[in-house]
Amino acid sequence: MAIPSGAVARKGVPRTPLAVTVSAWAAPLLVLTGFAFVAFVPVLIALVAALARARDTGVKAAAAVLAVAYAVPFVLWQARPDGAPSLSKDIHPGFVVLIVAISAALLLTVHGVRRR
């Protein structure tokens, strides 16, 4: 009888939803490739999944910081009347680096939780 992957977890290991991991990979990829506006979807999924289902507070904190790091340039882009036609053209490269770095930290946190 085959056991589905993910059905068996080691005792004492907090489980982080797969949606958090996939979203943490997708968000910086979308921002780096010029689809920064669409990146709100994986950022939102990572935040909601981490806050609702993750047991580790480090994962929750990293997902919240990622959401804030993405929200700042998004709100600035929306608030400026003379902003660029797309978020990808308006976002400062520093925010791109920050989003990528925080996503990497979230991934390291998720993988660290799984290995403990």
Secondary structure as UniProt FT lines:
FT   TURN            5..6
FT   TURN            11..12
FT   HELIX           18..32
FT   TURN            33..34
FT   TURN            36..39
FT   HELIX           40..53
FT   HELIX           57..79
FT   TURN            81..82
FT   HELIX           87..90
FT   HELIX           93..115
//
